[in-house]
């Protein structure tokens, strides 16, 4: 990487704003601002003014979505707080990267789309505090578990045994996103495509203050993403790019929060939290949303998971899960699905627990197998079909039954309940921690079946509000937010058992039923956190935003 020093004013830059100086793009603004410290949201909005001259010019070789190297010169704006009252010095900051030339050709990024690439995973913290260039947002995985050390949801993992792996770390973008499973680096891909890349850090569920109080649990992550969007939009005309054309991206729990950000634009239910953080007085709506394998709708995810994977052996135990629990949760899912009153894409009709297997097969899973097989050379296709005789290949189409498909998947990643564990061991239990209570139940069913000795019969009174704050379906079905994104790109692998396929399909159906532009498909035989068509996504951004480079 080549660095060129840029002549600019001496700055007091403030990730360290909480140490006594609140910075405006790195510049101390006034005495009132410099008096603002942690927990104080009284600082004026001038403290969040972005300095367009406070950058370093860098030159790197970055791969595009096809794997072709390009020499990119760009302006890198180092970390700066996007709120005036951050909870700590590390997480509530962002970096901005703006292309200047690509392969020696000048790029005018003044009207380019702005890609907001979050690095959230497993609802853990992410940070750009040490970033010195594009694509360096770091996910802090920590101990990874819930209150008693269980496996988290939304942590990128491998694919089922015998299935192809996800995108290698040396692929598009030239590296992983914060070292998580070699996922495609969308910030770097955006930059090499001529877009402006914004990478926000966020608080996460493992953060605990010195007095034992948790401060990164729900709804901290979505509050931070909204505050980052407000910062960008507040600085329209100062941050390069079209701040009215922000495209949110994220994978796994990051996909869930990207979807939530897209669905909840300008919803007033977050105002108290945003005010407390000292967010900028601007809109937090985004123009378009990209969500890969979003793990969301958490209060209904246990039932959806059992409907999808209830008959499979759990990877951790090698045994079929408790079928009494599984069937009880499946019954809850059937009731919930009926209450949504959703209709499927392409004129499918009402979606119910009884027909959802057919809907998934006809709309997503068979088409993904067909696309995969059609792209193979004849000899490889013949070999694959010989190894997977449950697939019938006729007239260039793949057909198979739901039962055979589920058998093909083989095992499920999680036990039961998958998300609100009876022993409070799931990462999601930790995500709903509050005060000095590290993990809590968020469904009545799991509370009734608690195995940790809890004596309460009712969920804590704040849980319903927290669930609404964290669920995009609240903004699409219950409240129908008019300020949501109207353009959606949703992807996941057919071998992904981190959550139910119903979760993303319901999200897509809800959006489609509202008249939004929805591009949703599955990757055949791929597991969690896969992005198999990043080039198509980059082209889709240009299409929906009207961008021309």
Order of alpha helices (4+ residues) and beta strands (2+ residues): beta-beta-beta-alpha-beta-beta-beta-beta-beta-beta-beta-alpha-beta-alpha-beta-alpha-alpha-beta-alpha-beta-alpha-alpha-alpha-alpha-beta-beta-alpha-beta-alpha-alpha-alpha-beta-alpha-beta-alpha
